Amino acid sequence: MLIPHDTRIALDTVVDLVNTAPDGDAAEVTPDALADISALDTFVRDHRISGVERLGVRDLRAVLDVRKRFADVFAAPDAPTAAALINQLVAGAGTTPQLTDHDGYDWHVHYFAPGASVADHLAADCGMALAFIVVAGEQERLRRCEAPDCGRAFVDLSRNRSRRYCDSRTCGNRLHVAAYRARRKEAAAG
């Protein structure tokens, strides 16, 4: 699957945004990584989100709403459901496609309107990146980690759509080692 650089950045951003949410049953283990304006400011800087000025409580609330709606896209059971959710996000952001070549990047498309809030910026650019995945018939690539104690979002960009874990070095290896130890224990007992 060929993905342009700006779309890949937007996909990485939406995954990182969704993964800032507290982990349902283990909120004390993984607290909300966007708990305050300072955390949102750090997220914006770390992801080099352009055109964002001063952030306030209103921005934080709006981004948390967008994050929840993106999480719903990852949980969508099928492409029509994902498409409807993405359409709502993108339309609500007042999408205004425009070509740009800022910060040393080649020409790419921004989908947010000039002066858009950070929430609208994320909804437009990240929503369009997810839209391209759905248009390509690849909605099943929007996944959650299969590790029992994880559930982090990721986009499976493997050739054969076989990725099961958010990070094969942590979740994947941990489960493979656990399975190996269980087999050895069973063999020793038997």
C-alpha positions as CSV (number, residue, x, y, z in Angstrom):
1,M,0.0,0.0,0.0
2,L,1.6,3.3,-1.2
3,I,1.0,6.1,1.4
4,P,2.3,9.6,0.8
5,H,4.5,11.1,3.4
6,D,1.9,13.6,4.7
7,T,-0.7,10.9,5.0
8,R,1.7,8.7,6.9
9,I,2.4,11.6,9.3
10,A,-1.3,12.1,9.8
11,L,-1.9,8.4,10.4
12,D,0.9,8.4,13.0
13,T,-0.6,11.4,14.6
14,V,-4.1,10.0,14.8
15,V,-2.8,6.7,16.3
16,D,-0.7,8.7,18.9
17,L,-3.8,10.8,19.7
18,V,-6.1,7.8,20.2
19,N,-3.4,6.2,22.3
20,T,-3.3,9.2,24.7
21,A,-6.6,8.0,26.2
22,P,-6.6,6.3,29.5
23,D,-6.7,2.5,29.2
24,G,-10.2,1.5,30.2
25,D,-9.8,-0.9,33.1
26,A,-6.3,0.1,34.0
27,A,-6.7,3.9,34.2
28,E,-4.3,4.0,37.2
29,V,-1.6,2.2,35.1
30,T,-2.1,4.3,32.0
31,P,-3.6,7.7,32.9
32,D,-4.9,10.2,30.3
33,A,-1.8,11.6,28.5
34,L,-3.9,14.7,27.5
35,A,-5.0,15.5,31.0
36,D,-4.3,19.3,30.8
37,I,-3.3,22.1,28.5
38,S,0.4,21.6,29.0
39,A,0.1,18.0,27.8
40,L,-1.9,19.1,24.8
41,D,0.8,21.7,24.1
42,T,3.5,19.0,24.3
43,F,1.5,16.8,21.9
44,V,1.1,19.6,19.4
45,R,4.9,20.4,19.5
46,D,5.9,16.8,19.4
47,H,3.8,16.2,16.4
48,R,4.8,19.4,14.7
49,I,1.2,20.5,14.2
50,S,1.5,23.7,12.2
51,G,-0.5,26.9,12.6
52,V,-1.5,26.3,16.2
53,E,-1.2,29.4,18.3
54,R,-2.2,29.6,22.0
55,L,-4.1,26.7,23.5
56,G,-6.8,26.9,26.1
57,V,-9.4,24.8,28.0
58,R,-11.7,25.0,25.0
59,D,-9.0,23.5,22.7
60,L,-8.4,20.7,25.2
61,R,-12.1,19.8,25.4
62,A,-12.4,19.9,21.6
63,V,-9.3,17.7,21.1
64,L,-10.6,15.2,23.7
65,D,-13.9,15.0,21.7
66,V,-12.0,14.5,18.5
67,R,-9.9,11.8,20.1
68,K,-13.0,9.9,21.2
69,R,-14.5,10.1,17.7
70,F,-11.2,8.8,16.2
71,A,-11.3,5.9,18.7
72,D,-14.8,5.2,17.4
73,V,-13.4,4.9,13.9
74,F,-10.9,2.3,15.1
75,A,-13.7,0.4,16.7
76,A,-16.0,0.6,13.7
77,P,-17.2,-2.9,12.7
78,D,-17.2,-2.1,8.9
79,A,-16.2,0.4,6.3
80,P,-19.7,2.1,6.0
81,T,-19.7,2.8,9.7
82,A,-16.1,4.0,9.6
83,A,-16.9,6.2,6.6
84,A,-19.9,7.8,8.3
85,L,-17.8,8.6,11.4
86,I,-15.0,10.0,9.3
87,N,-17.4,12.1,7.2
88,Q,-18.8,13.7,10.3
89,L,-15.4,14.5,11.6
90,V,-14.1,16.0,8.4
91,A,-17.3,17.9,7.6
92,G,-17.4,19.4,11.2
93,A,-13.8,20.6,10.7
94,G,-14.7,22.8,7.8
95,T,-12.3,21.1,5.5
96,T,-10.5,23.4,3.1
97,P,-7.9,21.6,1.0
98,Q,-4.9,23.6,0.1
99,L,-1.4,22.8,-1.2
100,T,1.6,23.8,0.9
101,D,5.3,23.2,1.2
102,H,6.2,24.4,4.7
103,D,9.0,23.5,7.1
104,G,11.2,21.8,4.5
105,Y,8.5,19.3,3.4
106,D,7.7,18.9,-0.3
107,W,4.3,19.8,-1.6
108,H,1.4,18.2,0.3
109,V,-2.2,18.9,1.1
110,H,-3.5,20.4,4.3
111,Y,-7.2,19.9,4.7
112,F,-7.9,22.3,7.5
113,A,-8.9,25.9,7.0
114,P,-6.4,28.7,7.7
115,G,-6.7,29.7,11.3
116,A,-8.5,26.5,12.3
117,S,-8.4,25.3,15.9
118,V,-6.1,22.5,16.8
119,A,-9.2,20.1,17.1
120,D,-10.4,21.1,13.6
121,H,-6.8,20.7,12.3
122,L,-6.6,17.2,13.7
123,A,-10.1,16.3,12.6
124,A,-9.5,17.5,9.0
125,D,-5.9,16.2,8.4
126,C,-6.2,13.0,10.3
127,G,-9.7,12.3,9.2
128,M,-8.7,12.6,5.6
129,A,-5.8,10.2,6.2
130,L,-8.2,7.7,7.6
131,A,-10.6,8.4,4.7
132,F,-7.8,7.4,2.3
133,I,-7.5,4.1,4.1
134,V,-11.2,3.4,3.8
135,V,-11.3,4.5,0.1
136,A,-8.5,2.1,-0.6
137,G,-10.7,-0.7,0.9
138,E,-8.3,-1.2,3.8
139,Q,-10.4,-0.2,6.8
140,E,-9.4,-3.5,8.5
141,R,-5.9,-2.1,8.8
142,L,-7.2,0.2,11.5
143,R,-6.6,-2.1,14.5
144,R,-6.2,-2.5,18.2
145,C,-3.4,-4.5,19.7
146,E,-4.4,-8.1,20.4
147,A,-2.2,-8.3,23.5
148,P,-4.7,-9.0,26.4
149,D,-3.5,-6.1,28.5
150,C,-2.9,-3.6,25.8
151,G,-5.5,-2.5,23.3
152,R,-3.5,0.4,21.8
153,A,-4.5,1.6,18.3
154,F,-2.3,1.1,15.3
155,V,-2.5,1.1,11.5
156,D,-1.3,-2.2,10.1
157,L,0.8,-1.3,7.1
158,S,2.3,-4.7,6.6
159,R,2.0,-6.2,3.1
160,N,-0.2,-9.1,4.1
161,R,-2.2,-7.3,6.8
162,S,-0.8,-9.7,9.4
163,R,0.3,-7.4,12.2
164,R,-1.4,-8.2,15.5
165,Y,0.4,-6.1,18.1
166,C,1.0,-2.3,18.4
167,D,4.7,-3.0,18.9
168,S,6.2,-6.4,18.1
169,R,9.2,-5.7,20.3
170,T,7.1,-5.2,23.4
171,C,3.6,-6.7,23.2
172,G,4.5,-9.3,20.6
173,N,7.7,-10.5,22.2
174,R,6.1,-10.5,25.7
175,L,3.3,-12.8,24.5
176,H,5.7,-15.1,22.5
177,V,7.9,-15.5,25.6
178,A,4.9,-16.2,27.8
179,A,3.7,-18.8,25.4
180,Y,7.1,-20.4,25.2
181,R,7.4,-20.6,29.0
182,A,3.9,-22.1,29.2
183,R,4.9,-24.8,26.7
184,R,8.1,-25.6,28.5
185,K,6.2,-25.7,31.8
186,E,3.6,-28.0,30.3
187,A,6.3,-30.3,28.8
188,A,8.2,-30.5,32.1
189,A,4.9,-31.4,33.9
190,G,3.9,-34.0,31.3
